[in-house]
């Protein structure tokens, strides 16, 4: 039996580098990891959260869950499982300032590595979170690095999410399907909501990087390539994302127009009985049942249902781990993902989504995404802070 690789600072830094490829809202990368005492502590960077667009911290916490899952996959490859200690600060995110750096004295979780046997080393290191159970040896570090998001044309592969038994989802999580016509209508409604709220629109514009001359173009945010914007259009739009005297009038003008379109969309019924067109992308919703999530030794049903997210923060963290595995599952089969958080952010779109899926009061939609084969020769790679030596 070979001994596992020793837990060295170098190994932990390699795992942190791998986890930096995890998805996050607007590619904000809100995590601030620190290698301490043979483990990794992670705090949240307030200036990398979305106070307007993500006031419940749902997307931030789920991105942290994806970060944990990436560490777990990398650790399993060198003979370790991971142990995740959720710290009190994860449930006290409302006390974070709106701006500023991470507070190293207030980490939200701590990850440590535990040696496993060679047989167990292939298991992806389920953390000490509610009902964590994942398929052994399904994904690799290369999958984490190569996974792509694509917001252009996708050709659907309905078989990809037809059977998820191998992923062993926790019993309180499920993946529901949404028809293409409804998805398009709800997405339009969600986009109108974003454009009609100046604070959310300005927040989104702050994270756009539409010109390679932007000082943070290769570090974070959403580039023109990620958004599949034609280069001439991106160059014309770029100044409006960076200069307040140009941006503010556009946002002010867009607000009433978007509110008008939102009103039309809110009153329009969703199409029924219309089959998806051949080749249409598939659309999926990760749904948590707060009642089922509450039946364990960690929290009560009431605590789960009273949370601002709809499930408690540790459960949202685990849901982020599951979401990362779903997206890696798609990547393994040559399928790209396009996230659509606007469907959950918009109250009108969210309500129509719940009705369309027949969700109960205890069901919580945590993530909406489209899946399909990207119609592009090369899917762009999103930038990361760790891609550059100047951070």
Residue pairs with C-beta under 8 A, 6 or more apart in sequence:
1 117
1 118
2 79
2 118
3 79
3 115
4 78
4 79
4 80
4 115
4 116
4 121
5 11
5 78
5 79
5 80
7 38
7 80
7 113
9 35
11 78
12 35
12 38
12 39
12 40
12 113
13 35
14 74
15 40
15 71
15 74
15 75
16 33
16 35
16 40
16 71
17 386
18 70
18 71
18 73
18 74
18 141
18 144
18 145
19 31
19 33
19 67
19 68
19 70
19 71
19 74
19 144
20 29
20 384
20 385
20 386
21 70
21 144
21 145
21 147
21 384
22 63
22 66
22 67
22 69
22 70
22 144
22 324
23 63
23 66
23 147
23 149
23 324
23 327
23 339
24 30
24 31
24 59
24 60
24 63
24 66
25 50
25 53
25 54
25 59
25 60
25 63
25 341
26 50
26 53
26 204
26 207
26 221
26 222
27 207
27 220
27 221
27 222
27 226
27 382
27 383
28 48
28 49
28 50
28 207
28 220
28 221
29 48
29 220
29 384
29 385
30 44
30 45
30 48
30 49
30 60
30 63
30 64
31 42
31 43
31 44
31 45
31 63
31 64
31 67
32 42
32 43
32 44
32 45
32 101
32 102
32 104
33 40
33 41
33 42
34 40
34 41
34 42
34 43
34 104
34 107
38 112
38 113
39 110
39 111
39 112
39 113
40 71
40 110
40 111
40 112
41 104
41 107
41 109
41 110
41 111
42 64
42 67
42 107
42 108
42 109
42 110
42 111
43 89
43 102
43 103
43 104
43 106
43 107
43 108
44 60
44 64
44 93
44 96
44 102
44 108
45 101
45 102
46 96
46 97
46 98
46 99
46 100
46 101
46 102
47 99
47 100
47 101
48 220
49 57
49 60
49 96
50 59
50 60
50 203
51 98
51 203
52 197
52 199
52 200
52 202
52 203
53 59
53 194
53 200
53 203
53 204
53 341
53 345
54 60
54 341
54 345
56 308
56 309
57 93
57 309
57 313
58 309
58 316
58 344
58 366
59 341
60 93
61 90
61 93
61 309
61 313
61 316
61 317
61 320
62 316
62 317
62 319
62 320
62 323
62 366
62 367
63 320
64 108
64 109
64 317
64 320
65 316
65 317
65 318
65 319
65 320
65 321
65 322
65 323
65 324
66 320
66 321
66 323
66 324
67 320
68 82
68 84
68 109
68 111
68 127
68 317
68 320
68 321
69 124
69 320
69 321
69 324
69 325
70 144
70 324
71 82
71 111
72 81
72 82
72 124
72 125
72 126
72 127
72 321
73 124
73 125
73 139
73 140
73 141
73 143
73 144
74 141
74 144
75 81
75 82
75 113
75 125
76 116
76 121
76 122
76 123
76 124
76 125
76 137
77 121
77 140
77 141
78 121
79 115
79 116
79 118
79 121
80 113
80 114
80 115
80 116
80 121
80 125
81 113
81 114
81 116
81 120
81 121
81 123
81 125
81 126
82 111
82 112
82 113
82 114
82 125
82 127
83 111
83 112
83 113
83 114
83 127
83 128
84 109
84 110
84 111
84 127
84 128
84 129
84 317
85 109
85 110
85 111
85 112
85 128
86 108
86 109
86 129
86 313
86 314
86 317
87 107
87 108
87 109
87 110
89 106
89 107
89 108
90 108
90 109
90 313
90 314
90 317
91 312
91 313
93 108
93 313
109 317
111 127
116 123
116 125
122 136
122 137
123 134
123 136
123 137
124 134
124 135
124 136
124 137
124 138
124 139
124 325
126 132
126 133
126 134
127 318
127 321
129 314
129 315
129 317
129 318
129 321
130 170
130 172
130 293
130 296
130 298
130 299
130 314
130 315
130 318
131 170
131 171
131 172
131 296
131 318
132 170
132 318
132 321
133 168
133 170
134 167
134 168
134 321
134 325
135 166
135 167
135 168
138 166
138 167
138 325
138 328
138 329
138 332
139 325
139 328
139 329
139 332
143 328
143 331
143 332
144 328
146 331
147 327
147 328
147 331
147 337
148 331
148 336
148 337
148 374
148 379
148 380
148 381
148 382
149 226
149 336
149 337
149 338
149 339
149 379
149 382
150 228
150 336
150 337
150 338
150 374
150 376
150 379
150 380
151 226
151 227
151 228
151 338
152 228
152 374
152 375
152 376
153 374
153 375
153 376
154 281
154 336
154 338
154 370
154 371
154 372
154 373
154 374
154 375
155 279
155 281
155 372
155 373
155 375
156 276
156 279
156 280
156 281
156 282
156 371
156 372
156 373
157 282
157 333
157 334
157 335
157 371
157 372
157 373
158 282
160 282
160 329
160 330
160 333
160 335
160 371
161 175
161 177
161 282
161 284
161 326
161 329
161 330
161 371
164 175
164 326
164 329
167 322
167 325
167 326
167 329
169 175
169 322
170 318
170 322
171 292
172 288
172 289
172 290
172 292
172 293
172 311
172 315
173 286
173 287
173 288
173 289
173 319
173 322
174 286
174 287
174 289
175 284
175 285
175 286
175 287
175 326
176 284
176 285
176 287
176 357
177 282
177 283
177 284
177 285
178 186
178 283
178 284
178 285
178 353
178 356
178 357
178 368
179 274
179 276
179 283
179 356
180 276
180 277
180 280
180 281
180 283
181 270
181 271
181 274
181 276
182 270
182 271
182 352
182 356
183 283
183 340
183 343
183 370
185 265
185 268
185 270
185 271
186 270
186 343
186 349
186 352
186 353
186 356
187 340
187 342
187 343
187 349
188 261
188 265
189 262
189 265
189 266
189 346
189 348
189 349
189 352
190 340
190 342
190 343
190 344
190 345
190 346
190 349
191 342
192 258
192 259
192 261
192 262
192 265
192 346
193 200
193 258
193 262
193 342
193 345
193 346
193 347
193 348
193 349
194 200
194 201
194 204
194 258
194 342
194 345
194 346
195 201
195 254
195 255
195 257
195 258
196 254
196 255
196 256
196 258
196 259
196 262
197 255
198 251
198 252
198 255
200 345
201 251
201 254
201 255
202 247
202 251
205 240
205 241
205 247
205 251
206 241
207 220
207 221
207 222
208 221
208 222
208 227
208 241
209 216
209 217
209 220
209 221
209 222
209 223
209 224
209 383
210 223
210 224
210 227
210 229
210 234
210 235
210 237
210 238
210 241
211 217
211 224
211 234
211 235
211 238
214 238
214 242
217 223
217 383
218 383
218 387
218 388
219 383
219 384
219 385
219 387
219 388
219 391
220 383
220 384
220 385
221 383
222 382
223 380
223 382
223 383
224 231
224 234
224 238
225 380
226 380
226 382
227 234
228 376
229 237
239 246
240 246
240 247
240 250
241 247
262 346
262 348
265 348
266 348
270 352
270 356
281 338
281 370
281 371
281 372
282 370
282 371
282 372
283 340
283 368
283 369
283 370
283 371
284 326
284 368
284 369
284 370
284 371
285 353
285 357
285 365
285 367
285 368
286 319
286 322
286 323
286 326
286 365
286 366
286 367
286 368
286 369
287 357
287 359
287 363
287 364
287 365
287 366
288 310
288 311
288 315
288 319
288 363
288 364
288 366
289 360
289 362
289 363
289 364
290 301
290 304
290 305
290 307
290 310
290 311
290 362
290 363
290 364
291 301
291 304
291 305
291 362
292 362
293 299
293 304
293 311
293 312
293 315
294 300
294 301
294 302
294 303
294 304
294 305
295 301
298 314
299 312
299 314
299 315
303 312
304 310
304 311
304 312
304 315
305 362
307 313
309 316
309 364
309 366
310 364
310 366
311 319
311 364
311 366
316 366
319 366
319 367
323 366
323 367
327 337
327 369
330 336
330 337
330 371
331 337
334 373
335 371
335 372
335 373
336 371
336 372
336 373
336 374
336 379
337 369
337 370
337 371
338 369
338 370
338 371
339 367
339 368
339 369
340 368
340 369
340 370
341 367
341 368
342 349
343 349
343 350
343 353
343 365
343 368
344 350
344 353
344 365
344 366
344 367
344 368
350 365
353 365
353 368
354 363
354 365
357 363
357 365
359 365
385 391
